[in-house]
Structures are given as structure tokens and as C-alpha cells.
Amino acid sequence: MSRINLERMTSRRRWFRRRVAAVALGLCVVATACGDSLPVVDGDVAFVGVNVLPMHGPSGPVVLENQTVVVANRRIASINPTDTVEVADDVEVIEAEGSYLMPGLAEMHGHLPGRPLLPLDRKNLLFLYVANGVTTVRGMQGNRSQFTTRDQIARGETIGPRLFIGSTSMSGASVTTAEQGAQLVREYHQSGYDFVKIHEGLTLDVFDAVAATANEVGIPFGGHVPDEVGLLRALEAGQVSIDHLDNYVEALVSDDAPRRDAPGVDGLGALLDVVDERRIPELVRATRASGAWVVPTMVFWETAFYGQHSSAELRGERPEVRYMPPEMVEQWDRAVDERLAASDQATNRRVRDLRRSILTALHEGGAALLLGTDSPQIFSVPGFAMHREMALWVELGMSPYEVLETGTRGVAEYFDATDDFGSVAVGHRADLLLLNANPIEDIANVSSRGGVMVNGRWMPEAQIQERLTAIATTYGN
């Protein structure tokens, strides 16, 4: 018998057993018991005795205690109280009493490996996301080679997060005319990119052409806000995401303030004396009314552009750099130290505090937020950076549950895929994070893992740590 036919027969048998178990479970609900036996649930992997954080609705924190969650064919097949079902003999059982099961996290501003990286470096980078419970990544700097990587991950040939791929960046350096911008949008749409990446430097007429064409063909566009365009114009045009809080500070400059050249990242400090923070509520209302999502990447921005620490200090604070190629970390060292030497620390702190005030206002005003870290970038290591970002948001006043929403169910809402992922629910993708303690009580518990399931593949924490050790060893650490 061929392998394909054998797999088909196995699949049919599993389907039949699940149907029988489902019927038996339905019949048993009517009575208090069905003799001495319980309905049997079948599948590939079962988390038994686990506390489930479903993250599936606006009603606030919910914990379903002592559940058996069964995964089959890379999907969640059933969720039942543990004392109401038995697990079939051929199912791999994860004894999870006292643990917590939540959806995998999503990195909404990641940079995916492209051609410059060696194959081993590419695999290592993808694994770092998964090792930290990040099972979905929106890649913000696309190229065609990433389609191959995406497909390999989807087929289970490479361990990595599910990928949503943005186009090659559209910047003022690469797109100089409205006609070129419109043509590229059509090409990116036809090529299968998930969205168009907007970068700095686009002129207003080019941006308008890009936005109009994207809306016409039905491909989202998001990322930076070009200085000549401005925040309010980008929101009105339908930009789906505003990343890095880009142009929020510039939008606080009063209309009657002295005219200044668009400052970019390096010149924000020059605006501090002419911004009007009373305009923040107006920007919050405009953001919320537009339906745009904000991906602030706070920790990265505070490290790379408005930092207070040298590269030596950052290496000590972030031991996860040992999992990155040494030549990349050396580039980060130079970037941090050169900027630190050229910047004024008091101004850096003022810009940092203003950005934090804007993020707090967006949250309190009901704007839609999503987690992102801009990794791998300057001391922003894939996966690890997500935990630092979440900790900062809690420090700024958000509850752990609110932060978790922005990295799970909120992401599914962004992709209009709440029936596919972002929650622990029957039929959803088996992208799951098993934790040793309740993350709703303390966001740091998201780092206390029992293991990660990505695309239906279970990796216990011991296996994850073994692979991380091998990666560090590869890079001489």
C-alpha cells in the first residue's frame, strides 16, 4: 500500500473515532453518567488537567479550570472538563495539571530572514520566535524568498511562526513618482504579499497614489508615516497600521507654531518646545475613528533612538544577545554607542516620556493596539523582545490581560480571522503556549513556559532550552 493511501486510511480512522466520541459525549450530556465509562476523545496530543485562558471575547479575563484540550491535524479538536472524558490510548498526553494554556503570541512588527542570512542563521532566527511563544509574525520588510520560507513552515518542514509577509518597503528612495507607486502596489498585490509596507520619504502625491491603488485592489497598507504626509492624512487615507507611533509627536505641533522642517527620528527633540500635549485627545479620537491599529514598538525605540545605556550595559541587561550572530551584535554595539555619544540624555528622556504619554492616552481612549518589537534590530532579539515590550506596557498601567489581548485575539481581529486563531477554541489553529503560572496575575509568567505548540507540533521546554543552548554554542557563546 502506498504511503499516501496509508495516510488517508489513518486520517479516515481518526475522523471516525472522533465522530463516535463526539456522539457519545453528546448522549452522555443528557444523563448524569453513561454507565461506568466516559466518552473517549481522540487526536494527536492532549493537554490534560490544564487551566485554559481562551481569550475569545470582550467579557474580560476568563479561566476554564481543569480542562482536557485535544489537538488533531494541527487544530484544536475538543475542549472538555477533564473529569467528563477519557483520552484514547494512542494520543500523546501532556500532564498539565496546575498549568495554563493560552493562544500563541503574535509579533506584529518583525523582520523576517531574507537572502543575506545564511540558512542556519535563518532557521535559528525563526526558532527564537517560537521558543518564546511567538507563533505568528507579520513581516515588515518582505522579499520573494520569504514566500518559500512561509510555505516550508506551513508544511512543517521548518520550525517557525506562521508568516504574514509585507511587501518590499516603499520609501522615498525607491518610489519617486505616483505612477511608479501605483504600479508597484498592483505588482505586490498580484505577487501575493499580504500588505504593502510604507516607509519614510514618500512625497504626498506618491503616497496618495499608493493609498488609492491599494484601496482599489484591496490590499492593506501600513507601517511608517512619511513626514510630508502626516498622521492625520495617513489615517484619512485608510492606512491600516501606524507603527512606532510614527508622526504622533509631529502631529502635536500647533498650527500656529513656527514652521520647522520635518525632523524625522533624529530631530524630534527639536519639537519638544512647540508641541501642544492638549492635542493628544484629538489624535486619539482620529485614530479610533479611522479604525487604524497602532504598533508602538516602545522598547526598541527607547533603546535604539532615545536610550540611556551603552552597548556594554545593554549586553549585561539582555543576555539573549548570545543567540544572535556576533557580527550582527557588533553592528548593534556601534549603533548604540555612536547615537549615545551624539545625543542629549535629557532630551532623550523627554521624548521617551512624551511617547509613553501618547501610548497611555491611546490605550485609555480605546484605540486598537498591537504588540510589536521591530526585531531583529538593535538589541531587540526575536521573541525575547516581546516579553520586554509586554512588561513595559504593564508598567505604563495596562493590565496583563489587556496586554495579552493585543498579542492574541486582537491580532486575529486585525486579520479578520477570529474563527482561525488568536483564541483557544475548537477548530482553531493549534498554536498554543503552556505556562507554569497564571499570566493574568503577573505578565512575567508568560516567560515561565512548560512548552510551546506551533502548527500542531509540541515542543516541551526542555527541548526548547536544548536548542537554544545549541544556538548559543554555534555563535561561540
N, C-alpha and C positions, 0 to 999 in steps of 0.2 A: 504494500500500500504506500502511496506517495506521502511525503511529509505534509503536503498541503491538504490532502484528504484526511489524514490523521488529525491535523489541527482542526479541520472543520467538524469532524466527529466529536472531538473533545469539546469544542465550543458548544455543539448541539446538546451534549450530555449535561454540561454545566448549566446551559439555559433551561433544560428540562428540570434539573434538580432545583433550580431557583424558583421555577414556576410552581413546582409541587410544594416547596417550603412556603411560598407566599400564600398559596391556597390554604395550607394547613394552618398558618398563622392567622389568616382571616377567619377560619372556622373556630379557632380557639378563643378569639376575642369575645365571642358570644357567651361562652361559659367561663366559669372560674378556672377550670382546668380541663385538659384533654387526657384523661387517664393519668398515668404516671410519667408520660413523656412530654417533652416540649417540642415545638416546631424547630426544624433544623434549617439553619441558614448556611448557604454555600457561597463560595467565591474563591478568591486567591489569598487574601490577607484579611485578618480580623483583629481589630483593636478591642480587647475585652476588658470591661470594667472601667472604661475611661470616662472622664467628665468632658462633655462636648461644649465648646463655645461656638454655636452655629453662625453667629454674625450675619443673620439673614433678614433682619428687619429693623425698622426705626424705633422699636419699643424699648431700646436700651439693653444693658447687659443681661444676657440670659445664659445660664449654665444648666445643661442637661446632665444630671449626675448618673454615674454607674450605667453606661451605655455600651452596647456592642456595635461597633461600626465595621461593616464588611465592605471590602473593595473587590471588584471583579472587572476584568477587562479595562483597567485604568479608570474606572468610575466608581463612585460610591453606590453600592448595590442595596444596602439596607442599614437602617439605624433603629435599634430596639433596646429597651431596658434589658440589661444583662440577664436578669432572672426570668425573662419570658422566652428566651430562645436558647438553643444549643448550636454549637458550631460544628459543621461537618468535619469528618476526620482528616480530609486531605487539605484543609485550609491551614495556612501558616498563621499561628496565633501569636499576637503581641500582648503579653500580660501587662495591662496598663492601669491597674487599679491605683487610684490616687493621682494619676497624671491627667493632663489637659490636652485636648485635641482641638486645634484651630485651623482655619484655612492658611495655606502658604501666603507669604507676603509678596507684594509686587513693588519692584523698583521702577519708578515712572520717569526717571531721567538717568538712564545708564548709557554707557558707550560700549558697544559690542566689539568683539575682536574682529579685525579685518585682515587684509593681506600682510601688513607689516609684521605681525606677530608670527613667531614660529608655531607650528602645530601643537607642540607641547605646551607652550605658553597660553595658547588659545584654550586648550582643554582645562588647564589649571584655572584660568580666569573664570570660565563658566562654572567650574566646580565651586569656587569661592562663594558665588551667589547661593547655590543650593545648600552648601554647608551651613549657611546662616539662615536657612528657612525662606530664602527668596526664590520662589518658584515661577515668577513671571517677571519679564523685563521689557520695558519699552525702550528700544534702542534709538538714540538721538543723533546718530551720525552714521547713516547707512551706506552700504555699497552692495553690489550684486553678490559678492562672496558670502554675505550673511544669509542669503536665501538657502544656500547649501547647508550651512550650519543649522539653520532653523529646521530644515527637513530632517537632518540627521538626528536632532534632538527629538523631534516628533516621532520618529520611527524607533526611538530607544537605542540608537547606535552610539550616541554621545550623551553623557550625563550633563544636563544643563537646564536652565529655566525655559519656560515657554517664551518665545520671542515675538514681539511686535516690532516691526522694522520701519524706521523712518527713512526718508529719502536722503540722498546726499545733500548736505547743507546748502541752502540758498542764501548767499551772502552778497554784499555789495561788490566783493572782489570777483565773484564768479557769475553774477547775473546783473547785467548792466542796462538792459532795455526791457520795456514792458512786453514786447513780442517774444523775447527770449524767455522771460519768466513764465508767460502763458504756455509756451511750447514745452518747457521743462515740466510743468505741472501735469500736462497731458501725458508726457512720456513716463513720468513717475507713476501715474495712475495706471497706465497700461502695463507697466512692468510688474505691478503687484505690491508696491510699497503700501504700508498701512496708513501713512500720513506724510505730509510734506513738512520738512524741518525748516523753520525760519531762523535766520541768523542776522547778525548785525550788518549795517551798512547799506541795506536796500533803500533806494530812493522811494519817495511816496508814490510816484506813478508806477514803478515796478511792483511795489507791494500791492497796490490796488489791483493790478492786472493778475498777480498771483492769487490774491484772495478771490477775485471774481471768477477766475477759471476753476479754482479749487471748489468753490461753491457750486459751480455749474456742473462739474463732472462728478461731484460727490465724494471728494477725498478731504479729510480733515487737514488742517494746517496749524502748527503750533511751535512753541519754543521761545526764542528771544523776541523782543520788541525793538525794531530798529529805531534809533533816536529820532530820525526825521519823521517817522510815523507817529510815535507817541502812544501811550497806553490807551487812551480813550478811543482813538481811531482804530487801533487793533481790536479792541473789544467790539466796537460797532461793526467791524468787517466780518466778525464771526470767528476770530482766532480761538481755537478750542482749548489751548492751554497757554498760560503765561508762566514761563519758567524763570527761576532765580529771582522772583519779584522784580523782573526786569521793567524798568521805567516807572515804577511806582514812586520812587523818590523824585524823579524829574517831574512827575505829574503833580507834585505838591508845590511846585514853584508858582507863586501868584502870577496872574495875568499881567499885573501892572509892575512886576519886579523888573529890574534892569535886565535887558536881553543878554544872554550868555550863549556861547557856543555849546552845542550838545556835548556833555562832558564824557560820556562813556563811563566804564567802571573806574578808571583811574581818576576821574575828575569829580566824583560825587561829593567829595569833601568840600569842593568849592561852592556847592549849592546849599550847604547847611545853613548859612546865614540868610537865605532868601526863601527857604521852604516855609510853607504855612501848614502846620500839622492839623489845623482845623479843617482842612480839606480831606483828611483821611476818610471820614464817613461817606463823603461823596464818591470816593473811589471804591469803597466797599459796596455801595449801592449799585454803582455801574458794573462792577464785577459780577455781582449776584444777578443783576438783571440780564446780563449778556449770556449767562449760562456757561461762561468760561471756567475752567479749572485752573487752580494755582499750584505750581510745584516749586516751592521756595528754595530748596537745596541750601538750607541755612548753614549747616556745619561746614560744608565745603566753602561757601562764600566767605565765612568768617575765618577760615583757615588760609585760603589762597589769596584773598584780597584785603581783608581787614583784620589780619591776625595780629596776635600779641606775642607769638612764640617763635623761636628759632627752629631750624630743622632738627638740631640735636635734641631740643626739648620735645618736639613732636615725635621723634623716633622713640623717645622714652615713654611718651603717653600712649602711643599707638603701636604696640608690639606686632600688630597684624601686618606691618610692612614686610615682615620676613617672608610673607607668602607672595611677594611681588618680585619681578626680575630686578636685580641690583642696578642695572643701568637706568631703569625707569625711576627708581627711588633716588638715584643720584641726580637726575634731572629735577625731581621734586625738591631736593635739598637746595639746589641753586636757585630755583624759582622763589622759594620761600625766603631765603636769606637775602637775595637781591631786593625783593619787594620790601622786606622789613627794614633794610638799611635806607631805602629811599622814601619811606612813608613816615608820617607823623602819628605816633601812637594815640594821642588824644583825639585826633580826627578819626582814626580808625574806630575807636570806641564809640564815638558819636554816631558814625554811620551804622555801625553794628546795632546800637541801641534803637536807632530810628527804624531800621529794618525789622527788628523784633517787635516794635510797637505796631508796625503795619501788619505783620503776620497775626498778632494778637487781635487786632481790630477786625481783620478778615474772618478769623475764626468766630469771634463773638458776634459778628454781623451775619453769619450764616453763609459765607462764601464757600464754595466747594474746594477743598484742599486735597492734595495727593502727596504721598511720600516719594521723595527722590533725593539722590545724593551726588549726581554727576560723576559717578565712579566708572572706571578707574581714572582719577585725576589726582591732583596734588594732595597726597596723604588721605585720599578718600578711597579706601580699599573695598572692592566689591563685597557686598554682603555685610561685612563688619560695619561699614559706614551707616547702614540702615539703623543699626541699634544705637549709634551715636545720635542720629537725627531724631529718632523717637524719644530718646532721653531728653534732648533739648526741648522738644515740644511740650513734654510733660513739665519740665522746669518752667516753661512760659505760661503754664496754667491750664493746659488741656488735660483731660482725664486719660488714663491709659486706654480705656475703651474707645474714646473718641479718636485717639491716635491710631489704634488698631483698625478702626473703620476706614481710615484714609489709605491704608495699605492692603485692604482686603475687599470688602463689599463695595466701597467707594470706587475702586478700580474697575470692578465689574460693571458698575453703573456708567462709568466713563466709556467703556467699550460696548455698552448696551448688551451685556452678556450676563445678566444676573441669573439666568437659567443654566449657566455653564460653569461658572467658577466664582470665587470670592466668598463662598459660604460652605459650611459643612452641611450638605443636603443630598438626599438621594438623587442620583442622576448626574451630579456634578463631577468635574474632573477630580481625580484623586491626587490633588496637590495639598499636602497636609503637613502640619508641624506639631509634633508631640512634645509637650513641655512637662517638666518636673514639678512646676508650681503654677499657680493661677496668675496669668499676666494682667488680668483686670485689677488685681490688688497691687501689683508692682510691675511696671513696664520692663524692669531689668530681668524679670522671669522669662522673657522671650529669648534670652540668651542661655537659659538653663534647659537644654534640649535633651530629650530622650532619643530623638531621631527625626528624620525628615523623609516624607514620601513625595516624590516628584514624578508626575506622569505614571502613577501607579507603582513605581519602584520604591521599595522600602530600604532605607539606609539607617541602621542604628547608629547612635552617637559614637560608639567605639570604632566603627568602620570609618565614619567621617573624620575622627581625630587621627586615625592611621593614615588616611590620605593626606590630611593637612600636614602631618609630620613629613611625609614623603615630599610634598611640595616644598616645604622649607628646606629640606635637605638638598633638593635639586638646586636651589638658589644659594647654597652654601651657608644657610642659617640654621 
